[in-house]
Amino acid sequence: MCAGWNFRAHAARAALASALALIALPALAPAAPAAQSRGPPVSPDAASAMEMARDAQRAFEHVRRRNFPRGPLVNPRCGEGIGRFCLVEGWDDDDWEPVPEDPEVVDERHVLIAVLDSAARIVPGDEWLTGQRVAYRLEAGRAEEALALLEACRAESAWCAGLAGFVLQERGRYAEAEEAFERALGRMTAQERCGWTELGPVLDRRTRGRYERFACGSPPRRAVERSFWHLSDPLWLVPGMERRSEHLARRVRAALQADAASPWGMRWGDDLTEITLRFGWPAGWERARRRFVGSRTDEIVWSHRLPGAQRFTVSRLGPADDGPLWDLDEPEGRTSWAPAFGEVADLPHQVASFRREGRRFVVAAFTWPDSLPSCDLESGLFLADAHGVTASRTGRGSGPLAVTEPRGFVPATLVGVEARCAERPGAARARMPLAAGHPHLSDILLLDAGGASPATLSEALARARGDRTARADETVAVYWEWYGSPAPASALQVTLSLAREGKGFWRRALEWSGLARGDTEQAGIRWLETATNPAAEGRTVELRLPMLDEGRYRLTLQVVSPTDGSVESSTEIEIKE
């Protein structure tokens, strides 16, 4: 143990901050498999070189720990236990920012790299040496050196390809990282590949139980893994499945640490492997005092993730589960990541489905969030199912998008609208289930009011509102299309109504007691129309909203036809001041 550190013989105390704060428990976990030297060195010089390299690596981590910044006195409360560690409840990293490393740490890292390079000249091709040379170069901001080193990598090819993926992922070159990891997986044995692609630690307990019923490497398990990573991809607008490549990069990091000294000053174990797979490598560390009963304190180590880390992984896999598919703002998720393209915000939007030649024609409009700085935008509209994107349309700027569902595919069940800054961090998305819709009636598309009624969907889309919000007493236009059977004059009875979504406890209590009406309808109009064209017929009507309280309302369009019966389409509107 390092001098001056208050570690007991059987328990080091450590912590990982932001809903991830960790306190070490007394039991030691077994070490995880690592990239190790292939057999003993073949000569005394090689043995001496390896001993020198390992001593230098341990010495550097000692210097790193000794120079951790000091944090405040804390009294954390234990939440979830992970081996020797405990997730601390109620901690948040949003206000934490990395501080520059102490110059001594910077200098000692350069010394360590030189020692590792010297050892590699004597023991070329050693996996452990190769991994440490790459990892510490990456820490030192020398990523291009690390990639150049790997071009001449003499270690096992799968390990070299995995290290290349690790470096590329850390540099935000996600598509290249994915290609490198695919090369690595292709060079592994079936058993090795199974271990590297296993999802267990990042799954919620209920989902993990179902997942682990399938044999590792079996077609059903591989299908679940493909679906999981497709649905967990932060942005379909970015090529590749960057959350999957991040998972594999974390596998590399765990392998690098398993047979090396760690910044925690603790033997690596399955607990630290799980923590790394779930939350990634820390962005920084702090030393702090932990208060016991009375005036007793001892020292702990907090490690921090980068601010803005989010849960991108899908919350559930099966239709039988309850709850949303995604919750980017979940405060204490099972796993999280902060990608290079920045925190992904919710994207204000509206999406509507129409029909063309028997296929769905999906349109979308969006508004770049006020919380993000203005920039040159890349945007995309995506149709997808549980296994992949089936159709997409990308563009530049904030204009509306439209895409036709292709023939020969299983109907899409998901739709995504995404935008991101082309030249700097900043992204937003909306991703949700896509309803099948009704063959006779389109969705509702909200337009800005005023001017001549649009004659076509293209004209309507040019006037589409960028979200589903409106102000009380504002006039909005509603565009929709009818695909039902032609009807005689004045045969279609059309009703457009607006009703409040949901009711609070006190409102329900007042209605139950008879002190308030149960009818939530706030506005509505009814009229008769004809349908003489068997093709799509677009209609537009303007609706002036009454003076409404802020909140969410349901706008419902009902069409009653003598031949097709009653059909409804609806959308949510949020009334704001």
N, C-alpha and C positions, 0 to 999 in steps of 0.2 A: 504494500500500500504506500501511497505517496506521503512523504513527511508533511506534517501540518494538516492532514485531512483527518477528520473525526470519523473514521470508518471502524465499525466493529469487525471482529474476526470473521463472523459468519454472515454479515449483511452490509453491503454498501447501500447508501441511500442515494437515489437518483430520482429525477422527475422530468416529465415532458409537459410543457405548458400548453395552455389554450384548450380546455376541455380534454386535453391529452396529458395533463400533468401526471407524473408518475412518481410513486414512492416505492423504493425497493423493499421487498419482503425478505425474511430470513432464509428462504430455501434457494439453493443454487439450481438453475435449470441446466439440462444437458446441452452440450455444444451442438450447433448445427453443422451439417456437412459444408466443407469449404473447398476452395481451390487450393490444393496443397502441392508440395513438391512430389514428383513422380519417383518414389523410391529415394534412398539415401544418396547424398553426393558421392561421386565416384572417386574423388581424390581428397587428400587432406586440405588442399587449397580451396576446393569447392565447399567443404564442410566449414572451413574458417570463414569463407565469404558469406555463407548463409547465416552463420551465427552473428557475424558483424551486422548484416542487414536487419535481422530480427531485433538485435539489441538497439540499433538506431531507431527502428520503428517504435519500440517501447519507450525509448527516451524521448522521442518527439511527442508522443501522446502524454507523457508526464509533464512536459513543458506546456502543452496546450491546456491541460487541466489546471496547472498552477496559475495560469494567466486568464482563466475565465473571469469575466466581469462579476462584480458582486451585486446581488439583488437584494430586495427588502426582506425583512423578517416575515415569515409566512406561517399560517396555521391551516394547511390544506385538509380537506375532507375526502376520504377515499370513496371512489365510486366502483368502477369495474376493476377486478384483479386480473392481471396477466402475469403468471409466473411469479417472479420476484418483485413485480411492479404493480402499481395501482394507479388507475386513471383517477385524477382528482377532479371532482365536480366543480363547475362554476368558474373555471378559469378561461380567459379569452385572450388570444394573441393579437387582436386587431390593433391595439395601441403599442405593441412591441415593434421595434425596428432593430435590425442588425447593427451592431457597432463595429467599427474597424478593428481588425485583429491587432493584438499587441505586436510591436515590431519584433520582439524576440521570437514570437511564434512564426512570423513570416520568414525571418532569417533561418530558423531551425528547420523549417520545411524545405527550404532550398538545400540546406546541408543534407537532409535526409534523402532528397532526390538524387544528389550526387553520390551518396553512399550506395543507394539501390542500383544506380547505373553501373557503378564499379563492380558490384557483385554480379550483375547480369552479364558483364563481359567474361566473368570466370565461369558462371553457371548459366549459359544461354538456354532459353526455352523453358525455364522454370515457371510454372503457372503462378505461384505465389508472388514471385518477384515481378512478373509481368503485370499482374493485377495491381500491386502496390505502386509500381512506377506510373501506371495510368491514373489511378485514383488520386495520388498526391499531386500530379501535374494538373489534374482537373481542379482540385482545390486551389492551386496556385494561379489559376487563370491561364494555364498553358494548354488549352484543349487541343489546339492544332498540333502541338508537339506530341500529345498523346495519340492522336490519330495517325501521325507520321510514324510513330513508334510501332503502332499496330500493323502498318503495312508490311513491316518486316517481321511480324510476330512469329516466333518459332515454337510457341506453346501449342497445345492441342487446338485444332482449328475451331471447334465449337466454342471454346473459351475465348479465343481471340475475337470471333465474330460477336459473341455476347458482350465483350468489353467495348467493341466498336459501337454497338447499339447503346450501351450505357453512356458513352461520351456524347454521341449524337443526340440522345434524349435530353441530357443535361443542357445541351446547347440549343434546345428548341427545334432541332431539325427532325421533326417527328416522322415524316414519311421515310427518310433515310434510316432512321433508327429502326422502324418497323421492318424494313428490308434486311437490315443486319441481324435482327433477332430471328427472322425467318430462316436465314442462313444458319444461324446457330442451332435452332431447333431441328433443322433438317439434318444436321451432323451428329445429333445425339442419338443414343439408344432409346428404345421405346420407354424404358423405365426412367431414364433421365428426363426425357421430354415430358412425361407424365408429372414428375415432381415440379418441373419449372412452370407448367401451365396450370397447376392445381389452384382453384379459386378459394378454397376453404376459408382462410383468415379474413377475406374481405366481404364475405357473405354474412347476412343476418342469420341468427341461429336457426330459425325455422326453415329458411331457404337452404342453408347449409346441410341440414338433416336430409332434405329431399335430394339434394345434389349428390351427397356422398353415398346414396343408395346405388348409384351407377358405378360400375367398375372403372377404375382409373384407366384412361385411354380408350374406353369403349365408345362406339358411335353415339349413343345417347348422351354421354357426358361431354363429348366434343361438341355436339350440337348445342347443349346448354351453354358451354363456354363461348361459342361463336355468338349466340344470341345475347348473352350477358354483355360481352364487350361491344357489340354493335349498339345496344341500347344505352350503354354507359359512355359512349363516345361523346366528349363534351361538345364538339362542334362537327356536324357533318360537312360543314363548309371547309374544314381543314382536311386535306388528304390524309388517309390512314386512320387507324384507330389508336389515337395518341394515349388514351387511358390504359389500353392494353400494353402498349410499349412502355408506359411508366411502370406498370406492374412488373414487367420483365426486367426493367432497369433496377427496380428495388430488389428483385431476386439476385441480380449481380452484386448489388451493394451488400446484401446479407452474406453472400458467398465470400466476398472480399474480407469481411469483418470476422468471419467465423473462426479463422485461425490467425488472428492478429490482435494486437492490443487495441482497446476501444477508448474513445474519449470519456466514457463513463468510469474507467478504471475497474471494470468488472469483466469477468469471463463471459464471452458471448454465449448465448443460449437460445433456446426456442422462443423464449419470451421476447427477446430483442429482435429476433427474426420476425415474429408476428407484428410487433410494433412498427418495424421498418416497412413491412408489406402494407400495413394499413395506412400509415401516415407519412412514410418517406423518411429520408435522412434529414436531421434537424438543420435549420438555418443558423442556429447559434445556441450557445449555452450560457448559463449564469450559475454562480454559486449563491446560495441563500442559507439563512438560518431558519430552522423549523422549531417552533415553540412546542414544548411538552407541558405537562401539568406543572404548575408553579413557574419557577424561573428557569427550568432546564431547557436547553436548546441543543440541537446538533446540526451539522452541516449537510445540506442536500444539493443536488445538481439539477437545475431545470434545463431542459432543452426545448427550443422553440421551433415551430414550423413557421414558414413565411406567412405574413398576413394575407388574407384573401383566400386561403385554402377552402375548397368547397367539396361537397359530396356530389360527384358526378355519376357514381354507380347507380344503377337502377334499383329502386326500393323493393321491387317484387318482380317475380318472373312468371307466375301463373295467374290466369284469370280468376281463380278462386280466392286470391288474396284481396284484402281490402286496402284502401289508401292510395295515394297518388303514385304514379310510376316514378316520378322524380321529385326531389325536394332539395334544390341547390342550397337553400338557406338553413337546412337542418343544423341546429347548433352543436350537437354532439353526435355526429354521424359515425357509422361503423368505419369509414375510411374517408380520406380527403386528399386533395391535391391542389396545388397552385400552379397552373400552366403558364408558359411564357407569354401567351397572348392575353394574359390578365384575367381578372375576375370576370365571370360571365354574369351579366345582369339579366333580369327579366325584360323581355322585349314587348312593349305595348303593340298590339296588333289586332287585326281581324282576318279571319279565314272564312271563305264560303265556297261551297261546292255547287257546280252546275253540270249540265250534261251536254255532250257533243258526240253525235254518232254512236250512241249507246255507251259511251265512256264518261267517267267523271272528269270534269275540267275544273281544277281547283285554283282559286285566286287568293291572293293575300296582299294586304297593305300593312305597313308598320310605321312606327314613329321611333326614332332613335331616342333612348332615354335621356332625360335632362341631367341625370346623375353622371353621365359620361361626357367627356369633352367632344366637341364636334371634330370631325375628321373625314377624310375620303373613305367611303364605305365600300366594302364588298358585301353582297347580300345573296341569299339563297332560299328557295322554297323546295322542300323535300317531301316526297311521299315514301312511306316505308312500311314494312311489316316487322315481325319480330326477328327476322334473319338478315335484313339488309335494306338499303335504299333502292326503291324500284323505279323512281322517276325524280328528276330534279331540274330546276332552272336557276341559274345564277345570273347576277348582274352587278352593276356598279351604281352607287348612289342609293337614294332612299325611295325610288319609285316602286310602284306595285309590281308584283310578279304573278305569273300564271304557268301552270303545267298540266298536261293531259296525261291521264293514267294510261300506261301502255297496254296493248293487247297481249294476251298470253301469260299474264302474271296473276298470281293470287291477289285479289283486291287489297289495296293498302289499308292498313288499320291505324297508321300513325301519320301525323303531319308535323313538319317542323318549319319554322320561319327563323332565319338567323341573319345576323349582320355583325360585321367586325371592321375595325379600322385596318386599312390596307397597309399602313406603314408603321404603326405603333400599337402598343397594347390597348385593348378596349374591345369588348364583345358583348353581345346580348342575344338571347334566343327565347323562343316559345316553342314548346314541344308538347303534343297532346294527342289523345286518341282521335281518330278520324271516323266519324259516323258514316254508315253506309248510305244514309239519305233515302229519300222516297223517289221512286221512278217518275212521279207526276209533278213534283214540286221541288224547286231549288232551295238552297239556303237563302237567308236574308243577307244582303250586302248594304251596309250603311253608307250613305253618300252625304256630301255637303249639299245643303239646300240652295235653291236659287238657280235661275237660268232655265233653259229648255230641258225637258225630260230627255234623258239619253235614249237614243234609238237602238243601240246595241250594247252588249256587255262590255265591249272595248271602251265605248264612251263612258259607260258607268264606272268602269275600273279607274279611268283617269280622274274621276271625282270621288273615289273611295276615301273614306276617313281612315286615318292611320291607326286608330284604335277604336274601342267600343265605349268611349266615354262621351258624355254630353253634359251641358249645363241645364239646370232647371229653366223653363220658359224658352229654351232654344228650339228652333225648327230643324229637324233632320229629315233627309230623304231616304226612302227605303226602296231598294231595287230587288226584284225577284222574277223568276221565270216559271211559266206553267208548261208542262209537257203532256198534260192529259188529253183525253179525247176531245175533238171539236164538239161544241155544245151550241144549242140554239141561243138566240139573242137573250140577254139578261138571265142566263142560266147559271152563271157562277156567282155564288154568294161568298163574299170575301170579308173577313173580319181581321182587323189589326188591333191588338190590345197590349197594354202595358201593365204589369203587376209586380209588386214588390217581392223580392226573393227572400224566403225565410222570415222568421219572426223571433224576436227575443222572448225571454221568459215572461217579462211583465206584460208584453202585448198579448201573449197567449193566455195569461191569467185574466186580463181584462176581458178578452173575448169569451172565456169560459164563464165569467161572472155576468156577462151580458152588458158590460159597461162599454164595450167597443164592438164594432162590426167585424165579422170574420172575413168579409170580402176584401181582398188585397188589390183588386183592379184599380188602377189610378187613372187610366185614360184608354179610350178605344174609339174606333170608327168602323162602320160597316157599310158596304156598298155592293152593287151588282155589276158584273162584267160579262162580256162575251168571250168565247174562245173559238175562233173560226179557223185557226191555222194549226195543222197537225204537228208542225215543227215548233221549236222553242219560241215562246212569246214572252218578251220582257215587259215588265210593268214597273212604274215608279209612282210612288205616292209620298207626299210630304206630310209629316206629323209634327205639330207643335206640342212640345212637352209642357205639361202643366207645372206649376210651382211645386216641385217635389223636394222632399228631404234628401239629403245625401244618402247614398246607399246603392245596392245592386238591385236591378229590376230585370224582369224577363219580358222581352218583346216577342209576341207570338203572332204569327200569321196563320190564319185558318182559311182554307178554301173548301167549299162544299160544292160538289159537282153532281148532277143527276146520274152520270154514268160512272164516275170514279169514287163517289162517296166523299167523306170528310178527310182532309189531309192537313197536317200541321207542320210548320217549320218555326223555329224560334232561335233567338240569340240573347245573350246577356248584355245589358247596358249598365254602366256605372255612372250615376249622377254625381257630379262634383260641383263645387262652388265656382 
